Amino acid sequence: MGTDQQKTFKVLITTVPFGELDQNPLIELNNQNNIEYVINPINRKLKEHELAEMIGEFDALIAGTEPITRYVLENATNLKLISRVGIGLDNVDLLFAKENGIIVSYTPDAPAPAVAELTIGHILNSLRGISFSDQNLRSGIWYRTQGQRIAGCIIGIIGVGRIGTRVLKHLQGFSPSKILVNDLNRNDELYKSFNATYTTKEEIYKNADVITLHVPLTSKTRNLITLKELKLMKSSAMLINTSRGGIINEDDLYIALNQEMIKSAAIDVFVNEPYNGKLVELPNCYFTCHMGSMTTDCRSRMEIEATLEVIRYLNKKPLQNIVPQEEYDNQLNM
């Protein structure tokens, strides 16, 4: 006997926080009569085995940076869509997902403004010693740190995509003495419009006072910065990474900072998160907790875009942010 009742579509939301800054993603889900959702009950980044145990019954996953590995996907017997809150995809086994007919979408534009601004914040902190001065004062030490202005520096940007381009734009107001850029997809017209000079990564390592990284984690960028590259840098160089953990070899960075091969590093992303490694021992390494996208507007946009993609899928409407083939190609040799 037939029925008009539509099957319940089950959604697991693993990214945290979710729906706290802005209730609209939850409102959108609640407006769908046949959606049931569960928000991460552990309220932290899930480990691989935790997600594997949890995912079995769900049709869609609104995901953060937790490991969505082959093992996890083998347990995702009902999964049809992964809607990633964010831009990085190194935590998702795209190739295995594709083999099993699981669509992957993401929110590539939403995080860019916030990550770019955090990068500028790290540059300013590195040049002026803001957090160092704060720590001194709290320890009863009144010491006026002698810093540098961006205007007197050569800034090197490796990776001039969505975020790198915004960093390039923000830097215009500070008038650096020179901006050096490198990207796989060279765009001389863009660089000219921002008074930037295209060059090799090696020339950036050798000449830049500040080097900031804005590349995805792929087989080509994993361990992009090792002791070899760090030795090329000026002893006064400052290294910024707000892109992905794994791009800088953390053990090599520890050696370089400990031996003062470079002046400092500012790191927002780590191989293993939450981070509790030995870099925290060093006074010339500054940290933030993978918070590049964590501004109210950008985080809200990421969450609502990922949510609407799930609703489009449920209602058989075209998805707007399906991961392009290029991202799958990036994982072929990883």
C-alpha positions as CSV (number, residue, x, y, z in Angstrom):
1,M,0.0,0.0,0.0
2,G,1.5,3.4,-1.0
3,T,2.2,6.3,1.3
4,D,2.6,10.0,0.8
5,Q,4.9,10.4,3.8
6,Q,8.4,11.5,2.7
7,K,11.4,9.8,4.2
8,T,13.2,11.7,6.9
9,F,16.5,13.2,5.8
10,K,19.1,12.9,8.6
11,V,21.8,15.5,8.9
12,L,24.9,15.3,11.2
13,I,26.5,18.6,12.1
14,T,30.0,18.0,13.3
15,T,31.6,21.5,13.1
16,V,31.6,23.5,16.3
17,P,30.4,26.0,17.2
18,F,27.3,25.9,15.0
19,G,24.2,28.1,15.1
20,E,25.5,30.0,18.2
21,L,26.5,33.3,16.6
22,D,23.6,33.2,14.2
23,Q,20.5,31.1,14.5
24,N,19.6,31.3,10.8
25,P,21.2,28.0,9.9
26,L,19.1,26.2,12.5
27,I,16.0,28.1,11.5
28,E,16.5,27.0,7.9
29,L,16.8,23.4,8.9
30,N,13.8,23.6,11.2
31,N,11.7,25.0,8.3
32,Q,12.2,21.8,6.4
33,N,9.5,19.3,7.5
34,N,11.5,16.2,6.7
35,I,14.9,17.0,8.1
36,E,16.2,15.8,11.4
37,Y,19.6,17.0,12.6
38,V,22.0,16.2,15.3
39,I,24.7,18.7,16.4
40,N,28.0,17.4,17.6
41,P,27.2,16.0,21.1
42,I,30.9,16.1,22.2
43,N,31.2,19.8,21.4
44,R,34.8,19.6,20.2
45,K,36.6,18.5,17.1
46,L,35.8,14.8,16.6
47,K,38.5,12.2,16.3
48,E,38.4,9.7,13.4
49,H,37.0,6.8,15.4
50,E,34.3,9.0,17.0
51,L,33.0,10.3,13.7
52,A,33.1,6.7,12.3
53,E,31.0,5.5,15.1
54,M,28.5,8.4,14.8
55,I,28.0,8.8,11.0
56,G,26.3,5.6,10.0
57,E,22.6,6.6,9.8
58,F,23.1,10.1,8.4
59,D,22.3,11.2,4.8
60,A,24.3,14.5,5.0
61,L,27.2,15.8,6.9
62,I,27.8,19.5,7.7
63,A,31.5,19.2,8.4
64,G,34.3,21.1,10.0
65,T,38.0,20.1,10.0
66,E,37.5,16.7,11.6
67,P,39.1,13.7,9.7
68,I,36.7,12.5,7.1
69,T,38.9,9.6,6.0
70,R,38.3,6.4,4.1
71,Y,37.7,4.6,7.3
72,V,35.0,7.1,8.3
73,L,33.4,7.0,4.9
74,E,33.3,3.2,4.9
75,N,31.0,3.5,7.9
76,A,28.9,6.2,6.3
77,T,26.5,3.8,4.6
78,N,23.8,6.3,4.0
79,L,25.9,9.4,3.3
80,K,25.0,11.3,0.1
81,L,26.5,14.8,0.8
82,I,29.4,16.4,2.7
83,S,28.8,20.1,3.0
84,R,32.0,21.5,4.3
85,V,31.9,24.7,6.5
86,G,35.1,26.3,5.2
87,I,37.5,26.0,2.3
88,G,40.2,23.5,3.3
89,L,39.6,20.0,2.0
90,D,42.7,18.2,3.2
91,N,40.7,16.5,5.9
92,V,38.3,14.9,3.4
93,D,39.1,11.9,1.4
94,L,37.6,13.3,-1.8
95,L,38.7,10.4,-4.0
96,F,37.0,7.8,-1.9
97,A,33.9,10.0,-1.5
98,K,33.7,10.3,-5.3
99,E,34.1,6.5,-5.8
100,N,31.2,6.0,-3.5
101,G,28.9,8.6,-5.1
102,I,29.2,11.1,-2.2
103,I,29.0,14.7,-3.3
104,V,31.2,17.2,-1.6
105,S,30.6,21.0,-1.4
106,Y,32.3,23.8,0.4
107,T,32.2,27.5,1.2
108,P,35.3,28.8,-0.6
109,D,34.6,32.6,-0.5
110,A,33.1,33.0,3.0
111,P,36.2,32.6,5.2
112,A,38.5,34.8,3.1
113,P,37.9,38.3,4.6
114,A,38.4,37.1,8.1
115,V,41.5,35.0,7.4
116,A,43.1,37.9,5.5
117,E,42.5,40.3,8.4
118,L,43.9,37.9,10.9
119,T,47.0,37.6,8.7
120,I,47.4,41.4,8.8
121,G,47.0,41.2,12.6
122,H,49.8,38.6,12.8
123,I,52.1,40.7,10.6
124,L,51.5,43.8,12.8
125,N,52.0,41.7,16.0
126,S,55.2,40.2,14.6
127,L,56.6,43.6,13.6
128,R,55.6,45.5,16.7
129,G,55.9,42.9,19.4
130,I,52.3,43.6,20.7
131,S,51.8,40.2,22.5
132,F,55.4,40.2,23.7
133,S,54.8,43.6,25.3
134,D,51.5,42.5,26.8
135,Q,53.2,39.5,28.5
136,N,56.1,41.7,29.8
137,L,53.7,44.1,31.4
138,R,51.7,41.3,33.1
139,S,55.0,40.1,34.5
140,G,55.8,43.5,35.9
141,I,58.3,44.4,33.2
142,W,58.0,47.8,31.6
143,Y,59.9,47.5,28.3
144,R,59.2,49.5,25.2
145,T,59.8,47.2,22.3
146,Q,61.6,48.6,19.3
147,G,59.6,47.5,16.3
148,Q,59.3,47.9,12.6
149,R,56.7,49.4,10.3
150,I,55.3,47.6,7.3
151,A,56.3,50.6,5.2
152,G,59.9,49.6,5.7
153,C,59.5,46.0,4.9
154,I,59.6,43.6,1.9
155,I,56.5,41.4,2.2
156,G,56.5,38.0,0.5
157,I,53.1,36.3,-0.2
158,I,53.2,32.7,-1.3
159,G,49.7,31.8,-2.7
160,V,47.7,34.6,-4.2
161,G,44.2,33.1,-4.4
162,R,41.1,34.3,-2.5
163,I,42.9,35.0,0.7
164,G,46.3,36.0,-0.6
165,T,44.7,38.5,-2.9
166,R,42.9,40.1,0.0
167,V,46.1,40.3,2.0
168,L,47.7,42.0,-1.0
169,K,44.9,44.5,-1.1
170,H,45.0,45.2,2.6
171,L,48.7,45.9,2.4
172,Q,48.2,48.8,0.0
173,G,47.3,51.1,2.8
174,F,50.6,50.3,4.7
175,S,52.8,51.0,1.7
176,P,55.4,48.2,2.0
177,S,58.8,49.0,0.4
178,K,58.2,46.0,-1.9
179,I,55.7,43.1,-2.2
180,L,56.9,39.8,-3.7
181,V,54.4,37.2,-4.8
182,N,54.4,33.6,-6.0
183,D,51.5,31.4,-7.1
184,L,51.1,28.4,-9.4
185,N,48.6,30.4,-11.5
186,R,50.5,33.5,-12.4
187,N,48.5,36.7,-12.9
188,D,50.7,39.6,-13.8
189,E,47.8,41.9,-14.4
190,L,46.6,41.4,-10.8
191,Y,50.1,41.8,-9.4
192,K,50.7,45.0,-11.4
193,S,47.5,46.5,-10.1
194,F,48.8,46.1,-6.5
195,N,52.4,47.1,-7.2
196,A,53.5,43.5,-6.5
197,T,56.4,41.7,-8.2
198,Y,56.1,38.0,-9.3
199,T,59.2,36.0,-8.4
200,T,60.3,32.5,-7.3
201,K,59.6,31.1,-3.8
202,E,63.4,30.9,-3.3
203,E,63.7,34.7,-4.0
204,I,61.0,35.4,-1.5
205,Y,62.7,33.2,1.1
206,K,66.0,35.1,0.6
207,N,64.7,38.6,0.4
208,A,61.4,39.1,2.3
209,D,61.3,40.5,5.8
210,V,57.8,39.0,6.3
211,I,56.7,35.8,4.5
212,T,53.0,34.8,4.7
213,L,51.6,31.6,3.3
214,H,48.2,31.2,1.6
215,V,48.2,27.8,-0.1
216,P,46.1,24.7,0.3
217,L,47.6,21.5,1.7
218,T,48.4,19.2,-1.2
219,S,51.2,16.8,-2.2
220,K,53.0,19.8,-3.6
221,T,52.7,22.0,-0.5
222,R,53.1,19.5,2.3
223,N,56.4,20.4,4.1
224,L,56.8,23.3,1.7
225,I,58.8,25.0,4.4
226,T,61.5,22.8,5.9
227,L,64.9,23.5,7.4
228,K,66.3,23.9,3.8
229,E,63.9,26.9,3.1
230,L,64.3,28.3,6.6
231,K,68.0,28.5,6.2
232,L,67.5,30.6,3.1
233,M,65.6,33.3,5.0
234,K,67.0,36.4,6.7
235,S,67.9,36.1,10.3
236,S,65.4,39.0,10.8
237,A,62.6,37.2,8.8
238,M,59.1,36.7,10.2
239,L,57.0,33.8,9.0
240,I,53.2,33.7,9.1
241,N,51.0,30.7,8.5
242,T,47.2,31.1,8.5
243,S,46.6,28.5,5.8
244,R,47.0,24.9,6.8
245,G,49.1,22.9,9.2
246,G,51.5,20.6,7.5
247,I,52.8,23.3,5.1
248,I,55.5,24.2,7.6
249,N,57.5,21.3,9.1
250,E,56.9,22.0,12.7
251,D,60.0,20.2,13.9
252,D,62.2,22.1,11.5
253,L,60.5,25.4,12.5
254,Y,61.3,24.6,16.2
255,I,65.0,24.2,15.3
256,A,65.1,27.4,13.2
257,L,63.4,29.5,15.9
258,N,65.4,28.0,18.8
259,Q,68.6,28.7,17.0
260,E,67.4,32.1,15.9
261,M,67.9,31.3,12.2
262,I,64.8,33.5,11.7
263,K,63.4,36.1,14.0
264,S,59.8,34.8,14.6
265,A,56.9,32.8,13.4
266,A,53.1,33.4,13.9
267,I,51.0,30.2,13.5
268,D,47.2,29.8,13.4
269,V,47.1,26.2,12.0
270,F,48.8,23.0,13.0
271,V,49.3,19.4,11.9
272,N,47.5,18.1,15.0
273,E,44.8,20.3,16.6
274,P,44.3,21.2,19.4
275,Y,48.0,21.8,19.4
276,N,50.2,20.9,22.4
277,G,53.6,20.6,20.8
278,K,57.0,22.0,21.7
279,L,56.7,25.2,19.7
280,V,54.9,26.7,22.7
281,E,58.2,26.6,24.6
282,L,59.6,29.3,22.3
283,P,59.1,33.1,23.1
284,N,59.5,34.0,19.4
285,C,56.6,31.9,18.2
286,Y,53.1,33.5,18.4
287,F,49.9,31.5,18.2
288,T,46.2,31.6,17.6
289,C,43.9,28.6,17.7
290,H,42.9,28.0,14.1
291,M,40.6,31.0,14.3
292,G,41.2,32.6,10.9
293,S,37.6,32.4,9.9
294,M,36.2,33.0,13.4
295,T,34.5,36.4,13.0
296,T,30.8,36.8,13.5
297,D,30.0,37.7,9.9
298,C,32.3,35.2,8.1
299,R,31.4,32.3,10.4
300,S,27.7,33.0,10.0
301,R,28.1,33.1,6.2
302,M,30.0,29.8,6.2
303,E,27.4,28.1,8.3
304,I,24.4,29.4,6.3
305,E,26.0,28.6,3.0
306,A,26.8,25.0,4.0
307,T,23.3,24.6,5.4
308,L,21.5,25.9,2.3
309,E,23.6,23.5,0.2
310,V,22.1,20.6,2.2
311,I,18.6,22.0,1.7
312,R,19.2,22.4,-2.0
313,Y,20.3,18.8,-2.2
314,L,17.2,17.6,-0.3
315,N,14.9,19.6,-2.6
316,K,16.7,18.4,-5.7
317,K,17.9,21.9,-6.6
318,P,21.3,22.6,-8.2
319,L,24.1,22.9,-5.7
320,Q,26.1,26.1,-5.9
321,N,29.5,25.2,-4.4
322,I,30.4,21.7,-5.5
323,V,34.1,21.1,-5.0
324,P,35.8,21.4,-8.4
325,Q,37.8,18.7,-10.1
326,E,41.0,20.6,-9.3
327,E,40.6,19.7,-5.7
328,Y,40.3,16.0,-6.5
329,D,43.4,16.2,-8.7
330,N,45.3,17.8,-5.7
331,Q,44.7,14.6,-3.7
332,L,45.8,12.1,-6.4
333,N,49.4,12.1,-5.3
334,M,49.0,12.8,-1.6
